[in-house]
Amino acid sequence: MVASSNRRWWALALLSVVQFMIVLDIAIVNVALPSIQVDLGFSQQNLQWVISAYALVFGGFLLLGGRAADLMGRRRLFIAGLAVFTGASLLAALAWNEPSLIGARALQGFGAAIIAPAALSILMTTFSEGKERNIALGVWGAVGGFGAAAGVLLGGIFTDLLSWEWIFFLNIPVGLVAMALAPVLLRESRDARAQSFDVLGAVLVTGGLSLAVFGITQANDYGWTSAATIGIFAAAAALLAGFVGWETRTKDPLMSFSIFRIKTVAGANIAGFILGTALFSMFLMLTLYMQQVLGYSAMKTGFAYIAVAGSVIVWSMVAQQLVTRVGVKPVLVTGMSILTVGLLYFTQVSAGGSYLGDLLPGFLVIALGMGFSFVPISIAALAGVPAKDAGLASGLINTSQQIGGALGIAVLSSVAIAQTNDATSAGDAVPQALTSGFQAAFWVGAGVAAVGVLASLVLIRNEELAAAPAFEPEAEALPEAA
């Protein structure tokens, strides 16, 4: 027999494994991109959509997923999302051309958008606000940081030893086991006052963000001042404005803007957006630098990230302890500052670079910054949020990170491509031209991270966190003792 108090920690373990899987799936394809490009005939311009299709649909439907979990039952939606994600992983592994893989990745993103807010809502309603929930969210944040770093490591191993298809086959046994354990370890819970969910709002926000990212990725080809580019951005702005207008009028909005009255929640989401923008694009740029400039194999590229993957889990645990002692704000400001320093370090990468000189010091700094950023953001994003809004708050922070990541990849890829093209036109050799593009991208990434430092200083309020009303876990959030 397992005591109910122990069972909640087993529930946390299950939720964390699934969270690791969906975060891993963002990063794990980075190292495999060159192999995917060759096997499926991807164009250089469309290759980023292997990552962006997942991140965009994931981010665009998270709010709907969170609302649906509150309405229909969090455990039920968690299991349904696992089924979609697992099936989509099989389709991705069996993809035969460019459209089939992008479509499967988008479907994976939809499954992840159902899973993530349901999982975080279950966690939030399982642990009371305070030390116990901080520990649980510390684990959650550590898993997020470790998954992002471990993804590039595992991607290299599977791609080199087996083939890129195995980075998707990997999800299938994990998904099946999680579906089997969920009814045993998780109890159903829902918001009895929720009446409907906002499909139109999800369509508007996802369409608007997708168009914005598409416009950024195509602007180098169309021209930034061309009618096509301006038209795409105008359509994206119209859809997003329509989303804001609709949300203020509909009875059960996808996103209640009143949640931003809690300034710390607003600050956490801005910091989460910036963190996603910086990290997603950083891993992509570093992976391409190692493979296209330094000539690393997929396996060597993956192992190059051991310094990050091995360090970030340790620093995340340290961050969780520090948050309990000194508060969210000092830890988050420190983390975003360190992350900025790490990105600045990568602006000096060279065409004839070495691992010890150009990469390792930056990797160690980035790991520290990631650990000290993911954990406080995870805690602050849910601070003072009542149980009835668990799905909304959970979906919102995941949305911020995923949309930030998709936009970051689009913007920094465009910067890198434009600079590389300019350098090539000026007569630079390919390695030097590529390196020039990556350096430019890292300068932009460092600037974005610096904005995150300012946002953390201004918007995160320790006094608001201290005054946040605690609530007890829902009566049916956990199973009884077996």
NULUMTI-348771 format. One record per residue (C-alpha): residue in one letter; x, y, z. Coordinates in steps of 0.5 Angstrom, whole numbers, plus 500, padded with zeros to 3 digits. Last residue first. Layout:
BEGIN
aXYZ...
***
This chain:
BEGIN
a491504495a491511499e486515496p487518489l489526489a486532486e479530489a479535495e482540491p489542494e489548499f489555497a494560499p493567498a499571495a502576500a509574500l509573492e506580492e512583497n517579492r515583486i517581479l515587474v521592474l527588476s525582472a523586466l530589466v533583466g529580461v531586456a538584457a536577454v533580448g540584447a544578448g540574443v541580438w548580439f548572438a544573432a550577429q555572431f552567428g551571421s559572421t560565423l556563416a560568412q567566415p566558414v563560407a569564405d568572405g567576398a563581400s557578397t558572402a558577408d552580406n549573405t551571412q548577415a542576412i541569414a544570421v539576422s533571419s535566423l535570429v528573428a525566426i528562432g526568437l519568434a518560435g521561442g517567445i511563442q513557446q515561453s509565453t505559451n507555457i506561462l499562459g497555459s499554466a496560469l489559465g489552467a490554474d485559474k480555478a485554483p487561485v493564482g497568488a504566485l503561479a508565474a512566480i514559481s515557474i519563473p523562479v525555477f527557469s531563470f537560475g537554472m538557465g543562467l548557471a547552464i549558460v555560464l558553463f556553456g559559455p566557458l565550454l564554447d569558444g576556447l575549450y571547444s575550438g574556433g577556426a571560424s570564430v565565436q566571439t559573440f558567444y560570450l555575449l550570450g553567456v553574459t546575458l544568461i548571467s543577468m537573466g539568472t541573477v535577476l531571477v534569483p533576486k526576484v524569487g525570494v531570499r530563502t525559498v528562492l535560494q533553495q530552488a536556485v540550488m536545485s536548478w544549478v544542479i540540473v543545469s550543470g550536466a546538461v550544459a557541460i554535456y552539450a558538446f556530447g550532442t555536437k560530437m554525435a551529430s558530427y562536428g565540422l567547426v563551421q557547419q556542424m558546430y555553428l549550426t548547433l550553436m545557432l539552434f541552441m541560442s534560438f531556443l534559449a533567447t526567445g524562450l527566456i524572453f517569453g518567460a521573463i514577460n510571463a514572470g513579469a505579468v504573474t508578478k504584477i498580479r493585475f495580469i490575471s485580469f486579462s482573462m485568456l480563452p474568454d468565457k463570456t466573450r467581449t474582452e477576449w474578442g477584442v484582444f483576438g481581433a487585434l491579434l488577427a489584424a496584426a497578423a494580417a498587417f504583417i503578411g501584407i507588409t511582407a507581400a507589399s515589399t518593405w522587408g524584402y520578399d526573400n529576407a522577409q520570408t522568416i519574419g513574415f512566417v513568424a507573424l503569420s503564425l502569431g496571428g493564426t494562433v491568436l485568432v484560432a485560439g480565440l475562436v475556440d474559446f472554451s465553455q462553462a467553467r464553474a466546476d473547475r476540474s479535478e480527476r485523480l492522478l497516480v493510477p489513472a496516469l500510470a497507463m497513459a505515462v507508459l504509452g507516452v514514454p514508449i512512444n517518445l523515443f520513436f521521435i528521436w529515433e527517426w534521426s538515425l541510429l548511432d549518429t542521430f540517436i546520440g546527437g539528439l540525446l545531447v541537444g535534448a539534454a539542454a532543453g530537458f534540463g531547463g524544463v526538468a529544473g523548472w518542474v523540480g523547483l515547482a515541486i519544491n516551491r509547492e511544498k515551501g508555500e502554496s499547497f501542492t496538488t492543485m498546482l501540480i494538476s494545473l501544471a500537467a493540464p497546462a502541458i498536456i493539451a499544448a503538447g498534443f497540439g505541438q505533436l500535431a504541428r510536428a506531424g505536419i512539418l514532417s509530412p510537408e518536407n517528405w517521407a515522415l515515419a518518425a514524425l507519424l509515430s511522434a504524432g501518435t504519442f502526442v495525440a495519446l498524451g494529450a488525451i491522457f492529460l485532458r482526462r486528468r485535467g477534467m473537461l472545463d479546467a482542462a479545456r481552459g488549459g488546452l485553449l491557452l496552450f493552443g498557440g504556444f504548442v502550435l507555434a513551438y511544433a511548427s517552429i522546430v521543423w519549421q527551421l528547415n524551410q529556408q534551408s530547403f528540406g530534401l527529406d534525407v538531406q535536411i533531416s540529417p542537417l536538422a538532427v542536432n536541433v531536433i532534440a531541442i523542442d522534443l526535450v520540452i515535451m519529454f521532460q514535461v512527461v517525466s515531470l508529471l510522472a515524478l510529481a504524481w509519485w510525489r503526490r503518492n507519498s502523502s497518500a500513503v502507498m500500500
***
